[in-house]
Amino acid sequence: MSFTPASKALARFKVLDLTRVRAGPTAARQFADWGADVIKIELPRGLDESDMGGPRHGPDFQNLHRNKRSLTLNLKEADGIAIFRRMVKTADVVIENYRPDVKFRLGIDYESVRSINKRIVYGSISGFGEDGPYRERPGFDQIAQGMGGLMSITGLPGQGPVRVGIPVADLGAGIFCAMGILVALLEREVSGEGQWVQASLLGAQISLLDFQAARWLIAKDVPGQAGNDHPTSIPTGVFPTRDGHINIAASGKHIFTRFCQTLDLAHLLQNPLFADDASRSTNRRALNEAISDVTKRRSSSDLIAILNKAGVPCGPINRMDEVFADPQVQHLGMAAPVQHGSLGKIEVVNQAVQLSRTPSQIAHPTPEKGEHTEEVLKEYGYDDKSIAEFRARKIV
C-alpha cells in the first residue's frame, strides 16, 4: 500500500467510512488522523444526489476528510454489497450515519455485518437514537441544539433562543462515537468480539450541557440565558476596554481578591453585596458595572498583561484571523499545512491532542472522489478486468 499512515498510533486498524455531512466524518477523522487506514466509501460519479457535505474543494470538506482514502462503491447494487462484504471480513471498524432504517434496507446493519466478522466494531450516529419515538426523524445540528436545551441558555437574557456558532451537536456526537469505538476496540482485546456503538446528536448535545443539565436534574433549577456572564461564577464575562473588550474570569475568593487588588478595586472587597460567590452572583449587574468603570479606561493589552501577571485568568476576544495569528496558537501548530493536488498548499485545523511518541500529522489532503478505488480493490483481490467491468456498470 502506497498510503502512508498519519500516525503509528492506530495504524493497525482498518476503518470503513460510510459517513456523510459532518457528525459521521468527524468520528472517522479521529481514526484517520491517528493512522488508521480509513477508506471513505462514496457513491460513484453521477449517482451522488446530495451536496450536503458542501463543495469537495471547499474549506469544510477539505478539513473533514483529510488522511483518508476514497473508494466509490454503489451499495444499491448486489455487486457493490458483495465488494463491501468482502472488505468487512478484514476490517476492524465500520462507521455510518444513515437514518436508522437505511442500513437495514441495504443489508449492511450491525447484525448483517457481524455475521461476516464477529470482531467488527460498528459505529452508528443518528439524530435521535437507533430506536424510540423519534427514530425515523431526520437529524440536524440546530434541531438538536434546540431540543437539547442549548439554545435556551445561549444569548443575552430575554433575547430569545440563540444557536451556538459551531455545530456543537454534530461535533459532539462524532467525538463521542469515536471514543465509544475506541472503548469497544479495547474491550475486544479481552473478549475477542466487537459490538455496536451508538451515538446521537440529541444525546451528545444533552451530555455537553454538563453542569447546566445537572442544575435541573439535582437542584430542579431551570437555567436561563446569562449572556456573556458565566451562569454561576461571577465575575466571569466580557468587560469593555478603551479599545475593545476582553474576557475576565475572577470568580472565587482568592482570585477575586487578587483581581480587586490589582485594579485598585479593593473597596469592593469590603462591600457586603460582593462578600462571597453567592452574593456576587445575586448582585452581578452592580459588580460588573463597577468593574467596567475601571476597565474601560485602560487598553485591552495593558489589562491582559497586568491581570495575567497577577494570576487572574483573562484574554482577548479574537476574530478568526487573530486566532491563528496568536503566538501560542502558532506554537501549538493548530493550523496544519498540507499539499493538495488541485488547491496547492492549504492549511487545515490540526488535532487538539498531542502524543509524545506517536504524534498525528496531516499526511494527506482530502482525496478526490474515487482517487483510491483501483488501489483499494486490488488489495482485496480484484483484477484489472473486474475493475473495468465494475466501472462500466457504475458499481464503482
Long-range contacts (C-beta under 8 A, 24 or more apart in sequence): 1-37, 1-375, 1-379, 2-375, 3-37, 3-69, 3-364, 3-372, 3-375, 4-363, 4-364, 5-35, 5-36, 5-37, 5-363, 6-32, 6-33, 6-34, 6-35, 6-67, 6-360, 6-361, 6-362, 6-363, 6-364, 7-33, 7-34, 7-35, 7-355, 7-358, 7-359, 7-360, 7-361, 8-35, 8-358, 9-34, 9-35, 9-355, 9-358, 9-360, 10-34, 10-35, 10-36, 11-35, 11-36, 11-37, 13-37, 13-92, 13-93, 13-185, 14-39, 14-90, 14-91, 14-92, 14-93, 15-39, 15-91, 15-92, 15-93, 15-94, 15-95, 16-41, 16-84, 16-87, 16-88, 16-91, 16-93, 16-94, 16-95, 17-41, 17-68, 17-95, 18-94, 18-95, 18-96, 18-97, 18-98, 18-108, 19-95, 19-96, 19-97, 19-125, 20-50, 20-52, 20-53, 20-97, 21-52, 21-53, 21-97, 21-170, 22-53, 22-60, 22-64, 22-141, 22-167, 22-170, 22-171, 22-174, 23-97, 23-125, 23-139, 23-141, 23-169, 23-170, 23-171, 23-173, 23-174, 23-177, 23-199, 23-201, 24-95, 24-96, 24-97, 24-125, 24-174, 24-177, 25-53, 25-64, 25-65, 25-174, 26-64, 26-170, 26-171, 26-173, 26-174, 26-175, 26-178, 27-95, 27-123, 27-125, 27-173, 27-174, 27-175, 27-177, 27-178, 27-181, 27-199, 28-68, 28-95, 28-178, 29-64, 29-65, 29-66, 29-67, 29-68, 29-174, 30-174, 30-175, 30-178, 31-93, 31-178, 31-181, 32-65, 32-66, 32-67, 32-68, 33-66, 33-67, 33-351, 33-360, 33-362, 34-351, 34-358, 34-360, 35-358, 35-360, 36-92, 36-93, 37-69, 38-67, 38-68, 38-69, 39-68, 39-69, 39-70, 39-71, 39-87, 39-372, 39-376, 40-65, 40-68, 40-69, 40-70, 40-71, 40-367, 41-71, 41-72, 41-73, 41-75, 41-84, 42-70, 42-71, 42-72, 42-73, 42-369, 42-370, 43-72, 43-73, 43-74, 44-72, 44-73, 44-74, 44-370, 44-394, 44-395, 44-396, 45-72, 45-369, 45-370, 46-394, 47-74, 47-394, 48-369, 56-366, 56-368, 56-369, 57-342, 57-343, 61-366, 62-340, 62-343, 62-346, 62-348, 62-365, 62-366, 63-348, 63-349, 64-366, 65-366, 65-367, 66-338, 66-348, 66-362, 66-364, 66-365, 66-366, 67-362, 67-363, 67-364, 68-364, 68-366, 68-367, 69-367, 69-371, 69-372, 69-375, 69-376, 70-367, 70-368, 70-369, 70-370, 70-371, 70-372, 70-373, 71-370, 71-372, 71-373, 71-376, 71-377, 71-396, 72-369, 72-370, 72-373, 72-396, 73-395, 73-396, 74-394, 74-395, 74-396, 75-106, 75-108, 76-106, 77-393, 77-394, 77-395, 79-390, 79-393, 79-395, 80-395, 80-396, 81-106, 81-107, 81-108, 83-377, 83-380, 83-382, 83-390, 83-395, 83-396, 84-108, 85-116, 86-380, 86-381, 87-380, 88-113, 88-116, 88-117, 88-120, 89-116, 89-117, 90-117, 91-117, 91-120, 92-119, 92-120, 92-121, 92-185, 92-194, 93-120, 93-121, 93-122, 93-123, 93-181, 93-185, 94-120, 94-121, 94-122, 94-123, 95-123, 95-124, 95-125, 95-177, 95-181, 96-122, 96-123, 96-124, 96-125, 97-124, 97-125, 97-126, 99-126, 99-127, 99-136, 99-138, 99-139, 100-124, 100-126, 100-130, 100-131, 100-135, 100-136, 101-135, 101-136, 110-196, 114-194, 117-194, 118-192, 118-193, 118-194, 119-188, 119-192, 119-193, 119-194, 120-194, 121-181, 121-184, 121-185, 121-188, 121-194, 121-195, 121-197, 122-194, 122-195, 122-196, 122-197, 123-177, 123-178, 123-180, 123-181, 123-197, 123-198, 123-199, 124-177, 124-196, 124-197, 124-198, 124-199, 125-173, 125-174, 125-177, 125-198, 125-199, 125-200, 125-201, 126-198, 126-199, 126-200, 126-201, 127-200, 127-201, 127-202, 128-200, 128-201, 128-202, 129-198, 129-200, 129-202, 129-203, 130-198, 130-200, 134-202, 139-200, 139-201, 139-202, 140-201, 141-167, 141-168, 141-169, 141-170, 141-201, 143-201, 144-169, 144-170, 144-201, 144-202, 144-204, 144-205, 145-169, 145-205, 147-202, 147-205, 148-201, 148-202, 148-205, 148-206, 148-208, 148-209, 149-205, 149-206, 149-209, 149-212, 149-213, 150-205, 150-208, 150-209, 152-223, 152-224, 152-225, 153-209, 153-212, 153-223, 153-224, 153-225, 153-226, 153-231, 154-225, 155-225, 155-227, 156-225, 156-227, 157-224, 157-225, 157-226, 157-227, 158-225, 159-225, 159-227, 162-225, 168-205, 168-208, 169-201, 169-202, 169-204, 169-205, 169-208, 170-201, 172-201, 172-204, 172-205, 172-207, 172-208, 173-199, 173-200, 173-201, 173-203, 173-204, 173-205, 174-199, 176-203, 176-204, 176-207, 229-284, 229-288, 232-281, 233-277, 233-281, 234-277, 234-280, 234-281, 234-284, 234-287, 235-259, 235-280, 235-284, 235-287, 235-288, 235-291, 237-288, 238-317, 239-288, 239-291, 239-292, 239-295, 239-296, 240-292, 240-295, 240-296, 241-295, 241-296, 241-298, 241-299, 241-300, 241-303, 242-296, 242-297, 242-298, 242-299, 242-300, 243-299, 243-300, 244-300, 244-316, 244-317, 245-300, 245-317, 246-295, 246-300, 246-303, 246-304, 246-314, 246-315, 246-316, 246-317, 247-314, 247-315, 247-316, 247-317, 248-291, 248-295, 248-303, 248-307, 248-312, 248-313, 248-314, 249-312, 249-313, 249-314, 250-312, 250-313, 251-277, 251-280, 252-277, 253-277, 255-311, 255-312, 255-313, 256-280, 258-310, 258-311, 258-312, 259-307, 259-310, 259-312, 261-310, 262-306, 262-307, 262-310, 262-312, 263-291, 263-294, 263-295, 263-306, 263-307, 264-294, 265-290, 265-291, 265-294, 336-361, 336-362, 337-362, 338-362, 338-363, 338-364, 338-365, 339-365, 340-365, 340-366, 341-365, 341-368, 342-368, 370-396
